[in-house]
Amino acid sequence: MERLDPHNDEQKETKPKKSVIREMLESVVIAVLLAAVIRLFILEPFFIPSGSMEPNLMIGDRIIVSKITYHLKEPQRGDIIVFKFPLDPSRNFVKRLIAKGGETVEIKNSVLYINNQPIEENYLPKGLKFKDFGPEIVPEGHYFMMGDNRNNSDDSRVWGFLDKELIIGKAEVIYWPLNRISLAK
């Protein structure tokens, strides 16, 4: 039985070498495909165009939205959610989930009530006053969404309930501008 000597070049198999251009092209194609898959199914950046979520999300903030979170668990009250606007699905909106299907929503004297229980909203500015609303029962498979800037927000009080199917994902991180890098909460 013949032994192979690893130092003997004549015994080594020779594979045709790829050109540098081909290697670079393969790397670029893999990177583009990976970025597309991540953006399509896992994470996507979004731009905040309006002040409806101030002071928590400011005009010009850029956020990362997890598209996979709600495939693993149900949306929770207080989550900041990006969704397709029910009256024009070509537009994306960002609002906070206030109530789920089957719950009764009401606002009295600037206090949010869910099923007649007051809800503490630590994310709102202290002393914020806004109009009364409801009571309204949220249909199953739908959500009641509101902006944090309650007096300047086009939300469920105006256009109705959000169908679960229109949800894009959960806002996770503010990544721009640099001085605002933080979790979206």
TORRODREN-371697 format. One line per field, with one value per atom (N, C-alpha, C): residue number from 1; atom name; x, y, z. Coordinates in nm, 4 decimals, decimal comma. Atoms other than C-alpha are relative to their C-alpha. Example, Ala and Ser with C-alpha at 12.3 -4.5 7.8 and 13.67 -1.06 7.14 Angstrom:
# residues 2
num	c(1/1/1/2/2/2)
atome	c(N/CA/C/N/CA/C)
u	c(0,0890/1,2300/0,0900/-0,0820/1,3670/-0,0770)
v	c(-0,1190/-0,4500/0,1200/-0,1190/-0,1060/0,1090)
w	c(0,0000/0,7800/0,0000/-0,0060/0,7140/0,0730)
***
This chain:
# residues 185
num	c(1/1/1/2/2/2/3/3/3/4/4/4/5/5/5/6/6/6/7/7/7/8/8/8/9/9/9/10/10/10/11/11/11/12/12/12/13/13/13/14/14/14/15/15/15/16/16/16/17/17/17/18/18/18/19/19/19/20/20/20/21/21/21/22/22/22/23/23/23/24/24/24/25/25/25/26/26/26/27/27/27/28/28/28/29/29/29/30/30/30/31/31/31/32/32/32/33/33/33/34/34/34/35/35/35/36/36/36/37/37/37/38/38/38/39/39/39/40/40/40/41/41/41/42/42/42/43/43/43/44/44/44/45/45/45/46/46/46/47/47/47/48/48/48/49/49/49/50/50/50/51/51/51/52/52/52/53/53/53/54/54/54/55/55/55/56/56/56/57/57/57/58/58/58/59/59/59/60/60/60/61/61/61/62/62/62/63/63/63/64/64/64/65/65/65/66/66/66/67/67/67/68/68/68/69/69/69/70/70/70/71/71/71/72/72/72/73/73/73/74/74/74/75/75/75/76/76/76/77/77/77/78/78/78/79/79/79/80/80/80/81/81/81/82/82/82/83/83/83/84/84/84/85/85/85/86/86/86/87/87/87/88/88/88/89/89/89/90/90/90/91/91/91/92/92/92/93/93/93/94/94/94/95/95/95/96/96/96/97/97/97/98/98/98/99/99/99/100/100/100/101/101/101/102/102/102/103/103/103/104/104/104/105/105/105/106/106/106/107/107/107/108/108/108/109/109/109/110/110/110/111/111/111/112/112/112/113/113/113/114/114/114/115/115/115/116/116/116/117/117/117/118/118/118/119/119/119/120/120/120/121/121/121/122/122/122/123/123/123/124/124/124/125/125/125/126/126/126/127/127/127/128/128/128/129/129/129/130/130/130/131/131/131/132/132/132/133/133/133/134/134/134/135/135/135/136/136/136/137/137/137/138/138/138/139/139/139/140/140/140/141/141/141/142/142/142/143/143/143/144/144/144/145/145/145/146/146/146/147/147/147/148/148/148/149/149/149/150/150/150/151/151/151/152/152/152/153/153/153/154/154/154/155/155/155/156/156/156/157/157/157/158/158/158/159/159/159/160/160/160/161/161/161/162/162/162/163/163/163/164/164/164/165/165/165/166/166/166/167/167/167/168/168/168/169/169/169/170/170/170/171/171/171/172/172/172/173/173/173/174/174/174/175/175/175/176/176/176/177/177/177/178/178/178/179/179/179/180/180/180/181/181/181/182/182/182/183/183/183/184/184/184/185/185/185)
atome	c(N/CA/C/N/CA/C/N/CA/C/N/CA/C/N/CA/C/N/CA/C/N/CA/C/N/CA/C/N/CA/C/N/CA/C/N/CA/C/N/CA/C/N/CA/C/N/CA/C/N/CA/C/N/CA/C/N/CA/C/N/CA/C/N/CA/C/N/CA/C/N/CA/C/N/CA/C/N/CA/C/N/CA/C/N/CA/C/N/CA/C/N/CA/C/N/CA/C/N/CA/C/N/CA/C/N/CA/C/N/CA/C/N/CA/C/N/CA/C/N/CA/C/N/CA/C/N/CA/C/N/CA/C/N/CA/C/N/CA/C/N/CA/C/N/CA/C/N/CA/C/N/CA/C/N/CA/C/N/CA/C/N/CA/C/N/CA/C/N/CA/C/N/CA/C/N/CA/C/N/CA/C/N/CA/C/N/CA/C/N/CA/C/N/CA/C/N/CA/C/N/CA/C/N/CA/C/N/CA/C/N/CA/C/N/CA/C/N/CA/C/N/CA/C/N/CA/C/N/CA/C/N/CA/C/N/CA/C/N/CA/C/N/CA/C/N/CA/C/N/CA/C/N/CA/C/N/CA/C/N/CA/C/N/CA/C/N/CA/C/N/CA/C/N/CA/C/N/CA/C/N/CA/C/N/CA/C/N/CA/C/N/CA/C/N/CA/C/N/CA/C/N/CA/C/N/CA/C/N/CA/C/N/CA/C/N/CA/C/N/CA/C/N/CA/C/N/CA/C/N/CA/C/N/CA/C/N/CA/C/N/CA/C/N/CA/C/N/CA/C/N/CA/C/N/CA/C/N/CA/C/N/CA/C/N/CA/C/N/CA/C/N/CA/C/N/CA/C/N/CA/C/N/CA/C/N/CA/C/N/CA/C/N/CA/C/N/CA/C/N/CA/C/N/CA/C/N/CA/C/N/CA/C/N/CA/C/N/CA/C/N/CA/C/N/CA/C/N/CA/C/N/CA/C/N/CA/C/N/CA/C/N/CA/C/N/CA/C/N/CA/C/N/CA/C/N/CA/C/N/CA/C/N/CA/C/N/CA/C/N/CA/C/N/CA/C/N/CA/C/N/CA/C/N/CA/C/N/CA/C/N/CA/C/N/CA/C/N/CA/C/N/CA/C/N/CA/C/N/CA/C/N/CA/C/N/CA/C/N/CA/C/N/CA/C/N/CA/C/N/CA/C/N/CA/C/N/CA/C/N/CA/C/N/CA/C/N/CA/C/N/CA/C/N/CA/C/N/CA/C/N/CA/C/N/CA/C/N/CA/C/N/CA/C/N/CA/C/N/CA/C/N/CA/C/N/CA/C/N/CA/C/N/CA/C/N/CA/C/N/CA/C/N/CA/C/N/CA/C/N/CA/C/N/CA/C/N/CA/C/N/CA/C/N/CA/C/N/CA/C/N/CA/C/N/CA/C/N/CA/C/N/CA/C/N/CA/C)
u	c(0,0842/0,0000/0,0885/-0,0826/0,1413/-0,0486/0,0332/0,1514/0,0170/-0,0102/0,0888/0,0843/-0,0848/0,3455/-0,0627/0,0661/0,1734/0,0921/-0,0940/0,4865/0,0362/-0,0308/0,5040/-0,1084/0,0950/0,3365/-0,0527/0,0436/0,3149/-0,1178/0,1077/0,0770/-0,1283/0,1184/-0,1631/-0,0906/0,0956/-0,4807/-0,0007/0,0057/-0,5020/-0,1431/0,1331/-0,8313/0,0198/-0,0125/-0,8830/-0,0313/0,0199/-0,8492/-0,1046/0,0982/-1,1355/0,0702/-0,0580/-1,0571/-0,0413/0,0289/-1,0489/-0,1342/0,1267/-1,3370/-0,1177/0,1087/-1,5506/-0,0223/0,0125/-1,4788/-0,0685/0,0632/-1,5705/-0,1475/0,1385/-1,8883/-0,0842/0,0719/-1,9922/-0,0250/0,0150/-1,9333/-0,1065/0,1007/-2,1414/-0,1398/0,1304/-2,4274/-0,0496/0,0388/-2,4298/-0,0396/0,0311/-2,4235/-0,1343/0,1265/-2,7118/-0,1164/0,1065/-2,9202/-0,0252/0,0139/-2,8539/-0,0702/0,0639/-2,9481/-0,1472/0,1399/-3,2675/-0,0834/0,0725/-3,3704/-0,0215/0,0126/-3,3003/-0,1063/0,0948/-3,4957/-0,1415/0,1313/-3,7834/-0,0683/0,0608/-3,8359/0,0350/-0,0462/-3,6468/-0,0002/-0,0140/-3,5524/-0,0107/0,0078/-3,6332/0,0108/-0,0073/-3,5380/-0,1207/0,1079/-3,8106/0,0370/-0,0209/-3,8093/-0,1273/0,1156/-4,0383/-0,0251/0,0242/-4,1990/-0,0841/0,0913/-4,4398/0,0222/-0,0143/-4,4671/-0,1064/0,1102/-4,7545/0,0446/-0,0486/-4,5333/0,0936/-0,0851/-4,3464/-0,0526/-0,1430/-4,1741/0,0842/-0,0752/-4,0781/0,0675/-0,0590/-4,0178/-0,0143/-0,0009/-3,9196/0,0051/-0,0095/-3,9509/0,1467/-0,1355/-3,6454/0,0689/-0,0594/-3,5738/-0,0052/0,0002/-3,4813/-0,0031/0,0195/-3,5917/0,0209/-0,0072/-3,5325/-0,1263/0,1240/-3,8506/0,0225/-0,0088/-3,8581/-0,1260/0,1132/-4,0791/-0,0313/0,0160/-4,0383/-0,0658/0,0489/-4,1445/-0,1428/0,1411/-4,5184/-0,0334/0,0180/-4,4702/0,0289/-0,0374/-4,3337/-0,0908/0,0892/-4,5724/-0,1004/0,1052/-4,8837/0,0449/-0,0273/-4,8577/-0,0551/0,0384/-4,8815/-0,0370/0,0358/-5,0437/0,1274/-0,1169/-4,7864/0,1069/-0,0973/-4,5882/-0,0137/0,0003/-4,4893/0,0072/0,0169/-4,5992/-0,0016/0,0061/-4,5381/-0,0988/0,1041/-4,8304/-0,0374/0,0542/-4,9909/-0,1260/0,1134/-5,2380/-0,1287/0,1224/-5,5906/-0,0712/0,0702/-5,7254/0,0834/-0,0910/-5,4217/0,1208/-0,1070/-5,2052/0,1355/-0,1298/-4,9323/0,0806/-0,0667/-4,8497/0,0213/-0,0282/-4,6871/-0,0208/0,0222/-4,7870/0,0720/-0,0549/-4,6313/-0,0826/0,0826/-4,8494/0,0227/-0,0099/-4,8761/-0,1273/0,1158/-5,1028/-0,0629/0,0721/-5,3651/-0,0939/0,0967/-5,6292/-0,0076/0,0103/-5,6824/-0,1463/0,1344/-5,9839/-0,0731/0,0829/-6,2659/0,0060/-0,0126/-6,1521/-0,0800/0,0711/-6,3493/0,0945/-0,0895/-6,1562/-0,0830/0,0662/-6,2568/0,1042/-0,0838/-6,0853/-0,0931/0,0773/-6,2302/0,0984/-0,0851/-6,0604/0,1485/-0,1398/-5,7332/0,0555/-0,0417/-5,7243/-0,0528/0,0371/-5,7258/-0,0584/0,0635/-5,9615/-0,0126/0,0208/-5,9556/-0,0874/0,0967/-6,2552/-0,0300/0,0342/-6,3388/0,1107/-0,1134/-5,9928/0,0968/-0,0958/-5,7605/0,1354/-0,1287/-5,4348/0,1052/-0,1106/-5,1109/0,0824/-0,0757/-4,9296/0,1263/-0,1248/-4,5758/0,0734/-0,0669/-4,4659/-0,0538/0,0576/-4,6903/0,0607/-0,0479/-4,5706/-0,0953/0,0818/-4,6935/-0,0889/0,0920/-4,9977/-0,0636/0,0590/-5,0953/-0,1515/0,1467/-5,4649/-0,0458/0,0535/-5,6642/-0,1472/0,1457/-6,0258/-0,0486/0,0683/-6,2655/-0,0309/0,0290/-6,3390/-0,0725/0,0625/-6,5651/-0,1128/-0,0647/-6,6478/-0,0252/0,0051/-6,5765/0,0554/-0,0503/-6,5360/0,0833/-0,0906/-6,2394/-0,0413/0,0378/-6,3436/0,1152/-0,1014/-6,1612/0,0850/-0,0914/-5,8566/0,0426/-0,0325/-5,8158/0,0641/-0,0645/-5,6294/-0,0417/0,0233/-5,6896/0,1361/-0,1334/-5,3833/-0,0088/-0,0047/-5,2912/0,1444/-0,1294/-5,0007/0,0224/-0,0312/-4,8212/-0,0287/0,0314/-4,8739/-0,1504/0,1437/-5,2467/-0,0769/0,0722/-5,3518/0,0387/-0,0467/-5,1648/0,0262/-0,0191/-5,2158/-0,1238/0,1038/-5,4221/0,0037/-0,0071/-5,5032/-0,1371/0,1250/-5,7816/-0,1214/0,1130/-5,9932/-0,0573/0,0406/-6,0105/-0,0382/0,0210/-5,9810/-0,0468/0,0536/-6,1006/0,1059/-0,0833/-5,9463/0,0996/-0,1049/-5,6301/-0,0192/0,0067/-5,6698/0,1384/-0,1256/-5,4012/0,0853/-0,0708/-5,3099/0,0832/-0,0713/-5,1798/0,1288/-0,1200/-4,9047/0,1257/-0,1308/-4,5490/0,0941/-0,0874/-4,3636/0,0079/-0,0176/-4,2545/0,1237/-0,1140/-4,0340/0,0870/-0,0903/-3,7286/0,1032/-0,1153/-3,4474/-0,0058/-0,0271/-3,3925/0,1500/-0,1434/-3,0616/0,0558/-0,0460/-3,0481/-0,0981/-0,1378/-2,9642/0,0772/-0,0870/-2,6690/-0,0287/0,0249/-2,7582/-0,1316/0,1285/-3,0973/0,0009/-0,0046/-2,9773/-0,0555/0,0617/-3,1992/-0,1031/0,1127/-3,4654/-0,1236/0,1275/-3,8011/-0,0972/0,0939/-4,0341/-0,0978)
v	c(-0,1171/0,0000/0,1231/-0,1187/0,3312/0,1088/-0,1109/0,6120/0,1314/-0,1322/0,9666/0,0887/-0,0951/1,2204/0,1383/-0,1303/1,5514/0,1078/-0,1003/1,7374/-0,0209/0,0307/1,5797/0,0604/-0,0720/1,8167/-0,0859/0,0834/1,5501/-0,0878/0,0869/1,3416/0,0761/-0,0787/1,6270/0,0124/-0,0226/1,6566/0,1483/-0,1412/1,9762/0,0344/-0,0502/2,1630/0,1273/-0,1256/2,4358/0,1166/-0,1155/2,7689/0,0921/-0,0981/3,0154/0,1327/-0,1322/3,3541/0,0920/-0,0966/3,6447/0,0671/-0,0653/3,8081/-0,0921/0,0940/3,4941/-0,0133/0,0082/3,4652/0,1235/-0,1237/3,8312/0,0032/0,0022/3,7921/-0,0954/0,0951/3,4827/0,0594/-0,0623/3,6717/0,1079/-0,1069/3,9677/-0,0601/0,0637/3,7421/-0,0596/0,0590/3,5554/0,1094/-0,1108/3,8834/0,0638/-0,0608/4,0293/-0,0930/0,0961/3,7122/-0,0063/0,0033/3,7006/0,1265/-0,1267/4,0699/0,0002/0,0046/4,0147/-0,0906/0,0929/3,7158/0,0624/-0,0644/3,9049/0,1092/-0,1111/4,2103/-0,0491/0,0505/4,0080/-0,0745/0,0885/3,7699/0,0280/-0,0101/3,8809/0,1424/-0,1379/4,2487/0,0974/-0,1026/4,5639/0,1372/-0,1371/4,9273/0,0815/-0,0917/5,1929/0,1402/-0,1419/5,5728/0,0556/-0,0617/5,7736/0,1363/-0,1231/6,0470/0,1048/-0,0948/6,2074/0,0006/-0,0144/6,3162/-0,0725/0,0660/6,0826/-0,0880/0,0856/5,8734/0,0755/-0,0785/6,1611/-0,0089/-0,0242/6,1777/-0,1273/0,1261/5,8086/-0,0283/0,0074/5,8046/0,1383/-0,1364/6,1362/-0,0007/-0,0149/6,2611/-0,0177/0,0244/6,1337/-0,1191/0,1206/5,8399/-0,1132/0,1221/5,5179/-0,1167/0,1127/5,1944/-0,1316/0,1367/4,8235/-0,0715/0,0704/4,6182/-0,1495/0,1460/4,2463/-0,0534/0,0586/4,0675/-0,1408/0,1383/3,7340/-0,0104/0,0031/3,8264/-0,0528/0,0381/3,7882/-0,1328/0,1384/3,4517/-0,0943/0,0805/3,3298/0,0249/-0,0323/3,5076/0,1053/-0,0977/3,7231/0,1414/-0,1381/4,1033/0,0286/-0,0329/4,2504/0,1477/-0,1385/4,5661/0,0789/-0,0838/4,8445/-0,0163/0,0186/4,7029/0,1119/-0,0934/4,9528/-0,0846/0,0879/4,7985/0,0807/-0,0562/4,8833/-0,0863/0,0719/4,7912/0,0749/-0,0613/4,8573/0,0759/-0,0850/5,1451/-0,0606/0,0672/4,9914/0,0702/-0,0713/5,2656/0,0154/-0,0070/5,2588/-0,0889/0,0955/4,9443/0,0278/-0,0354/5,1046/0,0867/-0,0826/5,3237/-0,0818/0,0664/5,2004/0,0993/-0,0807/5,3329/-0,0661/0,0527/5,2936/0,0576/-0,0391/5,3017/-0,1017/0,0879/5,1435/-0,0829/0,0873/4,8435/0,0329/-0,0412/4,9529/-0,1104/0,1035/4,6770/-0,1081/0,1169/4,3306/-0,0361/0,0475/4,1545/-0,0479/0,0392/4,1085/0,0974/-0,0972/4,3966/0,1260/-0,1268/4,7140/0,1134/-0,1148/5,0381/0,1246/-0,1267/5,3689/0,0971/-0,1060/5,6981/0,0993/-0,0989/5,9202/0,0876/-0,0950/6,2331/-0,0318/0,0297/6,1396/-0,1250/0,1280/5,7970/-0,1104/0,1139/5,4789/-0,1096/0,1122/5,2035/-0,1162/0,1232/4,8465/-0,0878/0,0800/4,6406/0,0666/-0,0819/4,9200/0,0096/-0,0103/4,8942/0,1071/-0,1016/5,1979/-0,0644/0,0536/5,1272/0,1086/-0,0937/5,2946/0,0009/-0,0139/5,4296/0,0814/-0,0666/5,5108/0,0650/-0,0516/5,5875/0,1370/-0,1298/5,8976/0,1118/-0,1139/6,2436/0,0286/-0,0323/6,3399/0,1203/-0,1123/6,5651/0,0133/-0,0075/6,4895/-0,0137/0,0021/6,5659/-0,0298/0,0317/6,4160/-0,0340/0,0127/6,3682/-0,1369/0,1239/6,1087/-0,0808/0,0896/5,8076/-0,1229/0,1282/5,5038/0,0071/0,1318/5,2650/-0,0679/0,0790/5,0431/-0,1388/0,1375/4,6644/-0,0324/0,0353/4,5501/-0,1375/0,1307/4,2709/-0,1002/0,1056/3,9377/0,0102/-0,0064/3,9256/0,1417/-0,1403/4,3032/0,0606/-0,0714/4,5557/0,1468/-0,1436/4,9090/0,0639/-0,0597/5,1223/0,1507/-0,1444/5,4711/0,0484/-0,0645/5,7087/0,0531/-0,0542/5,8312/0,1498/-0,1421/6,1906/0,0099/0,0233/6,1445/0,1127/-0,1123/6,4928/0,0226/-0,0154/6,4621/-0,1368/0,1355/6,1002/-0,0466/0,0623/5,9512/-0,1481/0,1368/5,6214/-0,0653/0,0763/5,3725/0,0831/-0,0880/5,6522/0,0651/-0,0648/5,7906/-0,1038/0,0929/5,4963/-0,1395/0,1288/5,2028/-0,0989/0,1061/4,8718/-0,0533/0,0558/4,7142/-0,1504/0,1431/4,3715/-0,0596/0,0689/4,1329/-0,0271/0,0332/4,0471/0,1162/-0,1170/4,4028/0,0304/-0,0245/4,3812/-0,0414/0,0289/4,4013/-0,0548/0,0492/4,3632/0,0942/-0,0733/4,4922/0,0892/-0,0924/4,8017/-0,0431/0,0503/4,6845/0,1030/-0,0845/4,9409/0,1293/-0,1251/5,3059/-0,0025/0,0071/5,3032/0,1307/-0,1284/5,6579/0,1073/-0,0491/5,9299/-0,0648/0,0698/5,8042/0,0379/-0,0419/6,0103/-0,0545/0,0568/5,8293/-0,1534/0,1454/5,4690/-0,0552/0,0596/5,2697/-0,1031/0,0898/5,0030/0,0853/-0,0702/5,1152/-0,0421/0,0338/5,1367/0,1105)
w	c(0,0000/0,0000/0,0000/0,0133/-0,1049/0,0940/-0,0903/0,1499/-0,0745/0,0603/0,0473/0,0882/-0,0721/0,1474/-0,0165/0,0118/0,2297/-0,0537/0,0485/0,1285/-0,1469/0,1381/-0,2152/-0,0888/0,0838/-0,4604/-0,1147/0,1114/-0,7308/0,0394/-0,0443/-0,5169/0,0317/-0,0337/-0,4377/-0,1209/0,1079/-0,6380/-0,0324/0,0377/-0,8287/-0,0399/0,0342/-0,8379/-0,0797/0,0727/-1,0880/0,0943/-0,0870/-0,9084/-0,0601/0,0442/-0,9218/-0,0198/0,0216/-1,0568/0,1153/-0,1055/-0,8127/-0,0256/0,0357/-0,9979/0,0319/-0,0280/-0,9692/0,1507/-0,1455/-0,5958/0,0562/-0,0468/-0,5418/-0,0383/0,0468/-0,7484/0,0849/-0,0861/-0,5485/0,1382/-0,1321/-0,2222/-0,0014/0,0115/-0,3385/-0,0139/0,0192/-0,4557/0,1311/-0,1296/-0,1220/0,0986/-0,0913/0,0730/-0,0339/0,0431/-0,1314/0,0336/-0,0323/-0,0935/0,1506/-0,1452/0,2804/0,0502/-0,0396/0,3196/-0,0386/0,0452/0,1176/0,0900/-0,0874/0,3295/0,1383/-0,1317/0,6534/-0,0052/0,0102/0,5367/-0,0273/0,0363/0,3935/0,1142/-0,0985/0,6848/0,1460/-0,1383/0,9982/0,0539/-0,0486/1,0449/-0,1161/0,1037/0,8513/0,0635/-0,0516/0,9042/-0,0464/0,0340/0,9091/0,0457/-0,0270/0,9138/0,0640/-0,0662/1,1481/-0,0660/0,0751/0,9311/0,0728/-0,0653/1,1791/0,1514/-0,1446/1,5399/0,0798/-0,0705/1,6309/0,1166/-0,1094/1,8620/0,0940/-0,0898/2,0304/0,1424/0,0018/2,2699/-0,0123/0,0012/2,2429/-0,1335/0,1330/1,8665/-0,0615/0,0517/1,7136/-0,1531/0,1450/1,3551/-0,0398/0,0481/1,1687/0,0646/-0,0595/1,4011/-0,1017/0,0796/1,2300/0,0985/-0,0917/1,3905/-0,0738/0,0516/1,3438/0,0475/-0,0291/1,3267/-0,0178/0,0070/1,4042/-0,0667/0,0711/1,1539/0,0500/-0,0444/1,3288/0,1382/-0,1386/1,6846/0,0097/-0,0126/1,6236/-0,0675/0,0448/1,4540/0,1178/-0,1171/1,7890/0,1194/-0,1119/2,0277/-0,0441/0,0288/2,0313/0,0378/-0,0391/2,0346/0,1397/-0,1369/2,3850/0,0116/-0,0264/2,5156/0,0302/-0,0201/2,5046/-0,1063/0,1081/2,2093/-0,1022/0,1124/1,9420/-0,1258/0,1148/1,6142/-0,1292/0,1347/1,2486/-0,0783/0,0737/1,0236/-0,1270/0,1204/0,6888/0,0399/-0,0343/0,7219/-0,0582/0,0473/0,6996/-0,1166/0,1064/0,4705/-0,1270/0,1150/0,2367/0,0285/-0,0332/0,2690/-0,0653/0,0572/0,0554/0,0972/-0,1010/0,3595/0,1274/-0,1273/0,6807/0,1134/-0,1201/1,0230/0,1164/-0,1248/1,3666/0,1142/-0,1148/1,6798/0,1116/-0,1161/2,0216/0,0121/-0,0199/2,0832/0,1355/-0,1206/2,3360/0,0492/-0,0403/2,3325/-0,1068/0,0873/2,1833/-0,0224/0,0299/2,0367/0,1251/-0,1136/2,2874/0,1164/-0,1097/2,5115/-0,0313/0,0132/2,5733/0,0333/-0,0149/2,5293/0,0280/-0,0301/2,6831/0,0550/-0,0561/2,7603/0,0671/-0,0768/3,0332/0,0763/-0,0716/3,1666/-0,0181/0,0367/2,9886/0,0669/-0,0575/3,1558/-0,0904/0,0823/2,9467/0,0892/-0,0698/3,0630/-0,0981/0,0746/2,9345/0,0881/-0,0764/3,0465/0,1351/-0,1178/3,2966/0,1039/-0,0915/3,4588/-0,0512/0,0454/3,4483/-0,0318/0,0447/3,2659/0,0181/-0,0168/3,3699/-0,1286/0,1236/3,0652/0,0281/-0,0389/3,1829/-0,1164/0,1183/2,8266/-0,0431/0,0359/2,8030/0,0844/-0,0790/2,9084/0,1162/-0,1178/3,2567/-0,0320/0,0148/3,2540/-0,1371/0,1340/2,8923/0,0103/0,0025/2,8378/-0,1417/0,1315/2,5518/0,0119/0,0055/2,4446/0,0466/-0,0365/2,5794/-0,1260/0,1105/2,3616/0,0539/-0,0304/2,3654/0,0999/0,0101/2,5060/-0,1350/0,1235/2,2043/0,0291/-0,0130/2,1916/-0,1228/0,1090/1,9818/-0,0538/0,0562/1,7404/0,0087/-0,0003/1,7580/-0,1268/0,1137/1,5305/-0,0351/0,0233/1,5588/0,1244/-0,1094/1,7730/-0,0039/-0,0116/1,8960/0,0190/0,0033/1,8198/0,0243/-0,0219/1,9426/-0,0031/-0,0080/1,9030/0,1400/-0,1329/2,2161/0,0067/0,0075/2,1027/-0,0280/0,0139/2,1599/-0,0690/0,0610/2,0451/-0,1455/0,1385/1,7132/-0,0620/0,0506/1,6122/-0,0755/0,0815/1,3302/0,0358/-0,0521/1,5040/0,0023/-0,0020/1,5848/0,0413/-0,0342/1,7290/-0,1256/0,1248/1,3726/-0,1067/0,1101/1,1296/0,0405/-0,0424/1,3405/0,0459/-0,0561/1,4385/-0,1032/0,0861/1,2993/-0,0103/0,0257/1,1400/0,0249/-0,0335/1,2695/-0,1242/0,1236/0,9073/-0,0550/0,0512/0,8481/0,0773/-0,0812/1,1121/-0,0769/0,0601/0,9752/0,1065/-0,1056/1,3039/0,1182/-0,1251/1,6413/-0,0075/-0,0070/1,6758/0,1173/-0,1029/1,8691/0,0449/-0,0306/1,8483/-0,0808/0,0712/1,7610/-0,0282/0,0322/1,5733/-0,0569/0,0532/1,4354/0,0397/-0,0070/1,5186/0,1156/-0,0958/1,7209/0,1444/-0,1381/2,0297/0,0546/-0,0453/2,0460/-0,0022/0,0033/2,0181/0,1310/-0,1194/2,2554/-0,0448/0,0291/2,2787/-0,0243/0,0253/2,1393/0,1097/-0,1084/2,4377/0,0268)
***
